[in-house]
Amino acid sequence: MAHQGVEEPLNTEKLTITKFQLFFVLIQSQIGIGLLSLPNVVSKSAEGDGWISIILAGVLIQGLLVIYYLLLKKYPNDTLAKINQKILGHMFGKVVNFILYIYFILAGSVSLILTVKTINAYLLVETPGWVISFLILSVCIYLAISDLRIIARFFVLVSSLLILLGILIVLSLFIPKEIHFILPIWDAGVKNILVGSNGALHSMLGFEMLLFIFPYVIQNSKGVLKTITFSNLFVISFYTIITFICLITFSADQLQQIKDPVLYLFRGLSSKTFNRLDFIFLSLWIVPMTTSIIAVLFLASKSMSVTKKPYKKIVVISGIVLFLMSLIPPTEDNIAFLTKYLGYLDYSIIIFLPVFLLILTLLFNRHERREEA
């Protein structure tokens, strides 16, 4: 294992972001296309207890965030890509970083394919999917090439759309509800609730952004754990409330047949003044859906560019790869195939790798202390 050593701080005035911006970057990295189908995902196994599955997934995410924080505190000036090379060695670290790159590209491809498919299904029925994909990626590449501070400012601005969603959620309370749809609580059983948590976890990914932006946070030696905890609580609450409302609006059988329950929930709010409110919402929600793709482009490029110099070139290359991947026909079988292998990588990259690196770091530090004694 390479020695930590003493390095020059990575942060520069141009790249640094505040903890306030960190809060919204993490939120926007997590909330996206997965929101629309989340109630359907968790209800397939947990049924009326789907909201419990989301809370349990949130608890797991909080535990992972603490692990990330403990690891990053040991290397406050390094991204995960550099940490890999320091702990695992230069060559093996590069191999792991390439696997990271493949993972983020695959995650971005699934997100982009689902986004294009949703827009095609509800808004632009006659528009070829490749045109929608090209337009989305053009904007995403433009923003991802920018420095982190500009990306963070954009994410803060986009977060204002969450207020619109909050208003719609409040209005949806006037739609008839059936509380018995979620009763009795824990009826699905622990096993099914945990299976639902697995699905919820995949829909809430994006918090791994911390592993690559921690070095750029101003004064990251204090207050960061509180910030990431509050962002996680916000996402958990946000997802739980929306899922809970869907669970008491639609029966378990209905939810398993409706692939995008959130859109159907807002369809019930349509009136003479606002016809098809679900279309209006989706038209605006395209922007938050693209933030996760911007985040993926950033993460993929940072995993390969340990130095800043080739970053922009890798962003463009990654965008081209995502565009080519988006040309895959969005059939249920193709999406299931991509999602299956993405799920395997999720646990390897999001859970196993950071835990493994932290254990090696702690063992290495203990060995150093013994040698010094």
KEFI-62103 format. One record per atom (N, C-alpha, C): z, y, x. Coordinates in steps of 0.05 Angstrom, whole numbers, plus 32768, in hexadecimal, padded with zeros to 4 digits. Each point is the difference from the previous one (the first is absolute). Example, Ala and Ser with C-alpha at 12.3 -4.5 7.8 and 13.67 -1.06 7.14 Angstrom:
residues 2
809C7F8E8108;800080187FEE;800080188012;7FF280157FF9;800180188010;800E80167FF1;
end
This chain:
residues 373
80007FE88011;800080187FEF;800080198012;7FEF80137FF9;7FFF80188010;801880117FFB;800880108015;801780117FFE;7FFA80187FEF;8014800A7FF0;7FFB80177FEF;7FF980188011;800F80058014;7FFA80178012;8005801B7FF2;7FFB8015800F;8003801B7FF5;7FE4800C7FFE;7FF9800A7FE9;7FE5800B7FFB;8001801C7FF6;7FEA800E8003;7FFE801A7FF5;7FFF7FFE7FE2;800C80127FF1;80007FFF7FE3;7FE380017FF6;7FFB7FF07FEB;7FE57FFE7FF5;7FFA80187FEF;8015800B7FF3;7FFB80157FEC;7FF38019800D;7FEE800C7FF1;7FF5801A8007;800280117FE8;7FFF801A8003;800280127FE9;7FEB7FFB7FEC;7FE87FF88009;7FEA7FFC7FED;80047FE77FF0;800D7FEC800A;80027FE67FF3;80197FFC7FF0;8015800F8006;801A7FFB7FF4;800080057FE2;80107FF17FF2;800480047FE3;801E80017FFA;8007800D7FEA;801C80037FF9;80097FE77FF0;801A7FFE7FFD;800B7FEA7FF0;7FF780037FE3;7FFD80187FF7;7FF780057FE5;7FE47FF57FFC;7FEE80048014;7FE57FF57FFF;80017FE28002;80127FF58011;80037FE38003;80067FF37FE6;8011800D7FF0;80077FF67FE6;7FE77FFB7FEE;7FEF80147FFF;7FE87FFE7FEF;7FEA7FEE800C;7FFF7FFF801A;7FEC7FEF800D;80067FE37FF9;801A7FF88001;80077FE57FFA;7FFB7FFA7FE2;800680137FEF;7FFC7FFC7FE3;7FE37FFC7FFA;7FEF8012800B;7FE37FFE7FFA;7FF37FE8800D;800C7FF68016;7FF57FE8800C;80067FE77FEF;801580017FF0;80077FE97FF0;7FF580017FE4;7FFF80177FF4;7FF780037FE4;7FE280047FFF;7FF27FEE7FF2;7FE380027FFF;7FF57FEE7FEA;7FEB7FF18007;7FF27FEF7FED;80127FEB7FF5;80147FF78010;80127FEA7FF7;801180077FE8;8004801A7FFB;801080097FEA;7FF57FF77FE5;7FE580027FFE;7FF37FFB7FE6;80047FE47FF6;80017FED8012;80027FE37FF8;801B7FF48005;8013800F800B;801A7FF58007;800E7FF27FE9;8002800C7FE8;800D7FF27FEA;7FF47FE47FFA;7FE57FFF8003;7FF27FE77FFB;80077FEB8016;8002800A8019;80067FEE8017;801C7FF47FFD;801480107FFA;801C7FF67FFF;80057FEF7FE7;7FF280077FEA;80067FF27FE7;7FF47FE48000;7FED7FFA8012;7FF47FE58000;80157FEA8006;80148007800F;80157FED8006;801B80087FF5;8007801A8003;801B80097FF8;800180087FE3;7FE980037FF3;7FFE80087FE4;801180197FFB;801380007FED;801080177FF9;801280098016;80047FF08014;801280078017;7FF0800C8017;7FE880087FFB;7FEF800B8015;800C8018800E;800F80107FF0;800C8018800C;80167FF98014;800D7FE97FFC;80147FF68014;7FF17FF8801A;7FE97FF47FFD;7FF07FF88017;7FFA80188012;7FF980167FF3;7FFA80188010;8018800B800F;80177FFF7FF3;80198009800D;80067FEF8018;7FFD7FE57FFD;80057FEE8016;7FED80048017;7FE680057FF9;7FEC80078015;80088019800E;800A80137FF2;8009801A800C;80187FFC8013;80127FEE7FF9;80177FFA8011;7FF67FF3801B;7FEC7FEE7FFE;7FF57FF48018;7FF280158011;7FF180127FF3;7FF38016800F;80148012800E;801680057FF3;80158011800D;800B7FF28018;80047FE57FFE;80097FF18018;7FEC80028016;7FE67FFE7FFA;7FEB80028014;7FFF801B800D;800480157FEF;8000801B800B;801780058014;80177FF37FFA;801680028013;7FF97FF2801A;7FF37FE97FFF;7FF77FF28018;7FEC8010800F;7FED800C7FF2;7FEC8012800D;800F8016800F;8013800C7FF2;800E8017800C;800F7FF88019;800E7FE97FFF;800E7FF78018;7FEE7FFB8017;7FE87FF57FFA;7FEC7FFB8016;7FF5801A800B;7FF980127FEE;7FF480198008;80138012800F;801A7FFE7FFA;8014800F800F;80017FF8801D;7FF97FE78006;80007FF7801C;7FE7800B800F;7FEB80077FF1;7FE8800B800C;7FF780187FF0;801080168001;7FFB80177FEE;7FE6800F8005;7FF37FFB8017;7FE8800F8007;7FE77FEE7FFD;80037FE87FF5;7FEA7FED7FFF;7FFA7FF77FE4;7FE67FFB7FFB;7FF77FF37FE7;80037FE28004;7FFC7FF17FEA;80027FE38001;7FEC7FF58014;7FE8800C8002;7FEC7FF58013;800A8001801D;800D80168007;800B8002801B;80187FEE8004;80107FFE7FEB;80187FEE8002;7FF77FE38005;7FEB7FF87FF2;7FF67FE58004;7FF97FFB801D;7FF28013800D;7FF87FFC801C;801880018013;801480107FF9;801880028011;80107FE67FFF;80047FF57FE8;80117FE97FFD;7FF17FE68006;7FE87FFE7FF6;7FF17FE78002;7FEE7FFE8019;7FFE8016800E;7FEE80018017;7FE5800C7FF9;7FF2800A8013;7FE7800F7FFB;7FEB7FEF7FF2;7FFA7FE9800A;7FEA7FEF7FF4;80077FF57FE5;80187FF37FFE;80087FF57FE7;800580157FEB;800A80178009;800480177FEE;7FE6800A7FF4;7FEA7FFF8011;7FE680087FF6;7FF67FEC7FEA;80067FE78005;7FF87FEC7FEC;800E80047FE5;801980068002;801080057FE7;7FF6801A7FF3;7FF980148010;7FF680187FF4;7FE57FFC7FF2;7FF07FEE800B;7FE67FFA7FF3;80057FF27FE5;80147FEE8000;80077FF37FE7;800A80157FEB;800F8013800A;800980167FEF;7FE8800F7FF4;7FEC80058011;7FE8800E7FF7;7FF27FF07FEA;7FFD7FE68005;7FF37FEF7FEC;800F80007FE5;801B80008003;801180007FE8;7FFC801A7FF0;80008017800D;7FFD80197FF2;7FE480037FF4;7FEC7FF6800F;7FE580017FF5;7FFE7FEF7FE7;800C7FE88000;7FFF7FEE7FE9;800F800D7FE9;8017800D8006;8010800D7FEB;7FF080177FF4;7FF380108011;7FF080167FF6;7FE87FF67FF0;7FF47FEA8008;7FE97FF57FF2;80087FF87FE3;80167FF27FFE;800A7FF87FE5;800580187FEF;800E8014800C;800680187FF1;7FE7800F7FF7;7FED80028012;7FE7800E7FFA;7FF07FF17FEA;7FFE7FE68003;7FF17FF07FED;800C80027FE4;801B7FFF7FFE;800D80037FE6;7FFD801C7FF5;800180148011;7FFC801B7FF7;7FE480047FF5;7FEC7FF7800E;7FE480037FF7;7FFC7FF07FE6;800B7FE87FFF;7FFD7FF07FE8;800D800D7FE8;8017800D8003;800E800E7FEA;7FEF80187FF7;7FF7800F8013;7FEF80187FF9;7FE77FF77FF2;7FF37FEB8009;7FE87FF57FF4;80057FF67FE4;80177FF47FFC;80077FF47FE6;800680157FEA;800D80168008;800A80137FEC;7FF2801A8000;7FF6800A8017;7FF5801B8001;7FE280018005;7FF77FF58016;7FE480028008;7FF37FE47FFE;7FFB7FF97FE8;7FF67FE57FFA;7FE57FFB800C;7FEF80147FFF;7FE47FFD8009;7FFC8006801E;8014800B800C;7FFE8008801C;80037FE88013;7FEE7FFB8013;80037FEA8012;801A80028010;800D7FE98004;801A7FFF800E;7FFE800C801C;7FE97FFB800E;7FFE800A801B;8000801E8002;7FF6800D7FEB;8000801E7FFF;801D800A7FFE;800F7FF47FEE;801C80087FFD;80107FFB801A;7FFB7FE8800C;800D7FFA8019;7FF980148016;7FE780078002;7FF780138014;800D801B7FFD;800180097FE7;800C801B7FFB;801E80008006;800E7FEA7FF8;801D7FFF8006;80057FFF801E;7FF17FEF800E;80047FFD801C;7FF980198010;7FEC800F7FF7;7FF88018800D;801880148001;800D80027FE9;801880127FFF;80177FF58010;80047FE57FFE;80167FF4800E;7FFD8002801F;7FE77FFB800A;7FFB8002801C;8004801C800A;7FF780147FF0;8003801C8008;801D80078003;80117FF77FEE;801C80068001;800F7FF08016;7FF87FE68003;800D7FEF8014;7FFA800A801C;7FE9800C8005;7FF9800A801A;801280188007;8009800F7FEC;801180178005;801A7FF7800D;800F8014800A;80197FF9800C;80157FF97FEB;80157FF48008;80147FF57FED;800C80167FEE;80038017800B;800C80167FF0;7FEF80077FE8;7FE580008003;7FEE80067FEA;80027FEA7FEB;80007FE7800A;80037FE97FED;801A80027FF1;80158007800D;801A80027FF3;800080167FEB;7FF380178006;7FFF80167FED;7FF07FF87FE8;7FEA7FF18004;7FF07FF77FE9;80107FED7FEF;80107FEE800C;80107FED7FF1;8016800F7FF0;800B8015800B;8014800F7FF1;7FF2800E7FE8;7FE8800B8004;7FF2800D7FEA;7FF97FEC7FEA;7FF67FE88008;7FF87FEC7FEC;80187FF67FF0;80188001800C;80187FF77FF3;8006800F7FE6;7FF480187FFE;800580107FE7;7FF57FF27FE8;7FEC7FEE8004;7FF57FF17FEA;80147FEC7FF4;80157FFA800F;80157FEE7FF6;800E800E7FE9;8000801B7FFF;800D800E7FEA;7FF07FFB7FE7;7FE580008002;7FF07FF97FE8;80067FE47FF6;80037FED8012;80067FE57FF8;801C7FFF7FF3;80138010800A;801A80017FF5;7FFF800A7FE3;7FF080157FFB;7FFD800B7FE5;7FF47FEB7FED;7FEC7FF2800A;7FF47FEB7FEF;80147FE97FFA;80117FFA8013;80147FEC7FFC;801380087FEA;800880198001;8012800B7FEB;7FF37FFF7FE5;7FE680087FFF;7FF27FFF7FE6;7FFC7FE47FF6;7FFE7FEC8013;7FFC7FE57FF8;80197FF47FF1;8016800E8003;80197FF67FF3;7FFD80037FE1;7FED80107FF7;7FFC80037FE3;7FEF7FE97FF4;7FF47FF08012;7FF27FE87FF6;80157FEB7FF8;7FFC7FF27FEA;80147FED7FF7;80087FEC8016;801A7FFB8002;800A7FEE8015;800F7FE87FF3;80007FEA800E;800E7FE87FF7;80127FF78017;801980077FFE;80137FF98016;80047FE28003;7FFB7FF27FEA;80047FE38001;7FEC7FF28013;7FEB800E8008;7FEC7FF58012;800D7FF9801B;8016800E8007;800C7FFB801B;801B7FF17FFD;80067FF77FE8;80197FF27FFB;7FFB7FE27FFC;80137FEF8008;801880078010;7FF98004801D;80108011800D;7FFC8006801D;80057FE78010;7FF07FFC8015;80017FE88012;7FF67FE77FF3;7FF380037FE9;7FF67FE97FF1;7FEA7FF18010;7FF1800E8010;7FEA7FF48010;800B7FEE8016;801980038008;800B7FF08015;7FFC800D801B;80127FF98013;8000800C801A;7FE67FFB800F;7FF67FE77FFE;7FE87FF9800F;7FE880117FF7;7FFC80037FE6;7FEA800F7FF6;8002801E8006;801980098000;8005801C8007;7FF98006801D;80077FED8011;7FFA8002801D;7FE27FFF8004;7FF27FEF7FF1;7FE37FFF8002;7FF4801B7FF8;800B800B7FEB;7FF7801B7FF7;800580158016;80177FFD800E;800680138016;7FEB7FFE8016;7FF67FE88005;7FEB7FFC8014;7FE780117FF8;7FF87FFE7FE7;7FE980107FF6;8006801D8002;801880087FF9;8007801D8001;8000800B801C;80097FEF8013;80008008801C;7FE48007800A;7FED7FEF7FF9;7FE480058009;7FF5801A7FF4;800980067FE7;7FF780197FF3;800D8019800B;80167FFC800E;80108017800A;7FFD8004801E;7FED7FF2800C;7FFC8003801D;7FF6801D8007;800580078018;7FF9801B8009;8017800C8010;80187FF67FFC;8017800A800F;7FFE7FFA801E;7FEE7FED8008;7FFD7FFA801C;7FF48018800F;7FF880147FF1;7FF68019800C;8015800B8013;80197FFC7FFA;8016800A8011;7FFD7FF6801D;7FF67FE88004;7FFE7FF5801B;7FEC800F8012;7FEF80107FF3;7FEC800F8010;8004801E8000;8011800B7FEE;8004801D7FFF;801C80088008;80127FED8005;801B80078008;800080128019;7FF07FFB8015;800280118018;7FF8801D7FFB;7FF180057FEA;7FF7801B7FFA;801380107FEE;80157FF47FF7;8013800D7FEE;801280128011;800380197FF8;80108013800E;801E7FF77FFF;800D80008017;801C7FF88002;80047FE47FF3;7FF17FED8009;80027FE57FF4;80197FF18008;8011800C8010;80197FF38008;801580017FEA;7FFC80107FEC;801480027FEB;7FF280077FE5;800B7FF57FEB;7FF680077FE5;7FE97FF07FF6;7FF27FF18011;7FE97FF17FF8;80077FE97FED;80157FF28006;80087FE97FEF;8007800A7FE4;800C80177FFE;8006800B7FE5;7FE680067FF2;7FED800C800E;7FE680087FF4;7FF17FE87FF6;7FFE7FEB8010;7FF07FE87FF8;800F7FF17FEA;801A80027FFF;800F7FF37FEB;7FFB800E7FE5;8000801B8001;7FFA800F7FE7;7FE37FFB7FF7;7FED7FFE8012;7FE57FFB7FF8;7FFD7FE47FF4;800E7FED800B;80007FE57FF4;800D7FFF7FE5;8016800F7FFC;800D80017FE6;7FEE800D7FEC;7FF180148008;7FED800E7FEE;7FEB7FEC7FF7;7FF47FF18013;7FEB7FEE7FF9;800A7FE97FEE;80187FF68007;800C7FEA7FEF;8004800A7FE4;800C80187FFD;8006800B7FE6;7FE680057FF0;7FED800B800E;7FE680077FF4;7FF37FE77FF5;7FFE7FEB8010;7FF37FE77FF8;80107FF27FEA;801A80008003;80117FF27FED;7FFF800C7FE4;8000801B7FFF;7FFF800E7FE6;7FE67FFA7FF2;7FEA8003800F;7FE57FFB7FF4;7FFE7FE37FF6;80087FEE8011;7FFF7FE37FF9;80127FFA7FE8;8018800C8000;80137FFB7FE9;7FF4800A7FE6;7FF380188001;7FF4800B7FE7;7FE97FED7FF7;7FF07FF68013;7FEA7FEE7FF8;800B7FE67FF5;80177FF7800B;800C7FE67FF6;800B80027FE4;800980187FF8;800B80037FE5;7FEA800B7FED;7FE88005800A;7FEA80097FEF;7FEE7FE97FF9;7FFB7FEF8014;7FEE7FE97FFC;80117FE68003;7FF87FEC7FF2;800D7FE68002;7FF77FF2801A;800F7FEC8008;7FF97FF28019;7FE47FF47FFF;7FF87FF67FE9;7FE57FF57FFD;7FEB80158002;800580187FF5;7FED80168002;7FFE800A801C;80168002800E;8000800A801C;7FF07FED8012;80017FE77FFB;7FF27FED8011;7FE280007FFB;7FF8800C7FEA;7FE380027FF9;7FF5801B8008;801180158001;7FF8801B8007;80038004801E;7FEA8004800E;80028001801D;800A801B800A;7FFC80157FF1;8009801B8007;8011800B7FEA;80197FF67FFC;801180087FEA;8006801E7FFF;8002800D8018;8007801C8000;7FEA80117FF3;7FE77FF98004;7FEA800E7FF3;80017FFB7FE1;80067FE87FF8;80027FFA7FE4;8017800E7FF3;80168004800F;8017800F7FF7;7FF8801C7FF9;7FF1800D8012;7FF8801C7FFB;7FEA80027FEB;7FF17FEA7FFC;7FEC80017FEB;800C80047FE5;80197FF67FFD;800E80037FE6;8009801D7FFB;7FFD80118014;8008801D7FFD;7FE880117FF7;7FE97FF47FFD;7FE8800F7FF9;8003800D7FE5;7FF580187FFD;8001800E7FE7;7FE6800F7FFC;7FFE80107FEA;7FE880107FFC;7FFC80158015;8016800A800B;7FFE80158014;7FF97FF3801B;800D7FEA8007;7FFB7FF28019;7FF77FE37FFA;7FE67FFD7FFE;7FF57FE57FFB;7FFE7FF08019;80087FE77FFF;80007FEE8017;800E800D8018;801A80047FFC;8011800C8015;80017FEE8019;7FFB7FE67FFC;80007FEE8017;7FE980068013;7FE980097FF5;7FEA80098011;800780198010;800D80127FF2;8008801A800D;80137FFA8017;80147FEE7FFA;80137FF98015;7FF37FF38018;7FEE7FEC7FFA;7FF37FF18016;7FEF80138011;7FF380147FF3;7FEF8013800F;8011800F8014;801880077FF9;8012800E8012;800D7FED8014;80057FE77FF7;800F7FED8011;7FEE7FF58016;7FE680067FFF;7FEF7FF88016;800A800B801B;800A80197FFF;800A800D8018;80177FF1800D;80167FFA7FF1;80157FEF800C;7FF77FE58009;7FEC7FF47FF2;7FF67FE68008;7FF38001801C;7FF480178006;7FF38003801A;801380048016;8018800A7FFA;801480058016;80077FE6800F;80017FEA7FF1;80077FE6800D;7FE97FF88013;7FE780077FF9;7FE97FFA8011;800180118019;8008801A7FFD;800380128017;80157FF58012;80167FF77FF4;80177FF48010;7FF67FE88010;7FF07FEF7FF3;7FF77FE8800D;7FED80078017;7FEF80137FFD;7FEE80098015;8010800A8018;8015800F7FFA;8012800B8014;800E7FE9800F;800B7FED7FF1;800F7FEA800C;7FEE7FEE8011;7FE87FF97FF5;7FEE7FEF800E;7FF7800D801A;7FFA80197FFF;7FF6800E8018;801780048015;801880057FF7;801680038012;80087FE6800D;7FFB7FEA7FF2;80077FE6800B;7FEE7FF98017;7FE8800B8001;7FED7FFB8016;7FFF80168015;800780187FF8;7FFF80168013;801C8007800A;80097FF38015;801A8005800C;8001801D800B;7FEA8009800A;7FFE801C8008;7FF180107FEA;8002801A8001;7FF580107FEA;7FE180028002;7FF57FFD8018;7FE480068005;7FEC7FF17FED;80027FE57FFD;7FEB7FF37FF0;80077FFF7FE2;8015800D7FF8;80097FFE7FE4;7FEA80077FEC;7FF380178003;7FED80097FEC;7FE87FEC7FFE;7FF87FF68017;7FE97FED8001;80087FE77FF0;80197FF78004;80097FE77FF3;800280057FE2;800880187FF7;800180067FE4;7FE47FFD7FF3;7FEC800B800D;7FE57FFE7FF6;7FF77FE37FFE;80057FF18016;7FF87FE48000;800F7FF07FEA;801980067FFD;80107FF37FEB;7FF680067FE5;7FF780197FFC;7FF580087FE6;7FE67FF17FFA;7FF07FFD8015;7FE77FF17FFC;80067FE37FF9;80147FF4800D;80077FE47FFA;800A7FFE7FE3;801180137FF8;800A80007FE5;7FE980027FEC;7FEC80118006;7FE980037FEE;7FF17FE67FFD;7FFC7FF28017;7FF17FE77FFF;80107FEB7FF0;801B80008004;80117FED7FF1;7FFF80067FE2;7FFE801A7FF9;7FFF80077FE4;7FE77FF77FF2;7FEC7FF8800F;7FE77FF57FF4;80037FE47FF6;80167FF38007;80067FE57FF5;800280027FE2;7FF27FEF7FF1;800180017FE3;801D7FFD7FF7;800980137FEF;801C80007FF7;80077FEC7FEA;7FF87FE78005;80067FEB7FED;801E7FF88003;800A7FF27FEB;801B7FF88001;80057FEC8017;7FED7FEF8005;80037FEC8016;8001800E801B;7FEE80138004;8000800E801A;801980108005;8009800E7FEB;801980108003;80187FED8004;80017FEA7FF2;80157FEC8004;80007FF5801C;7FE87FFB800B;7FFD7FF5801B;800B80148014;7FF880197FFE;800980158013;801E80047FFD;800A80017FE8;801C80057FFB;80117FE9800A;7FF67FE87FFE;800F7FE8800A;80068003801E;7FEB80058010;80048002801D;800E80198008;7FFD80157FF0;800F80198005;801E7FFB7FFC;80067FF07FEC;801C7FF97FFB;800D7FF28017;7FF17FED800D;800B7FF28017;800680148017;7FEE80138004;800380138015;801780147FFA;800380067FE6;801680127FF8;801A7FF9800C;80087FE77FFC;801A7FF7800A;80017FFF801F;7FEA7FF9800C;7FFF7FFE801D;8003801C800D;7FF180137FF5;7FFF801B800B;801880117FF7;800580007FE7;801480127FF4;801D7FF68006;80047FE68000;801B7FF68003;80057FF3801B;7FF07FEB8007;80057FF18018;7FFE80108019;7FEA800F8004;7FFC800E8019;801680148006;800780137FEE;801580138007;801B7FF28006;80077FEB7FF0;80197FF28004;80007FF3801C;7FE97FF38007;7FFD7FF3801A;800380148017;7FF380177FFD;800180158015;801C800B8003;800E80037FEA;801C800A8001;80127FEC800E;7FFD7FE77FF9;80107FEB800D;7FFC7FFF801E;7FE680018008;7FFA8001801D;800B8018800E;7FFF80177FF2;800B8019800C;801E7FFE8004;800E7FF57FEC;801D7FFE8002;80087FEC8015;7FF17FEA8002;80067FEC8015;7FFB800C801C;7FEA800F8002;7FF9800C801A;801580148008;800980117FED;801580148006;801A7FF28008;80077FEA7FF3;80197FF28007;7FFE7FF4801C;7FE87FF68006;7FFC7FF4801B;800280168016;7FF580187FFA;800280168013;801D80088005;800F80027FEA;801C80088003;80107FEC8011;7FFA7FE67FFC;800D7FEC8010;7FFA8002801D;7FE680078006;7FF88003801C;800D8018800D;800280157FF0;800D8018800B;801E7FFD8004;800C7FEF7FEF;801D7FFA8003;80057FEF8019;
end
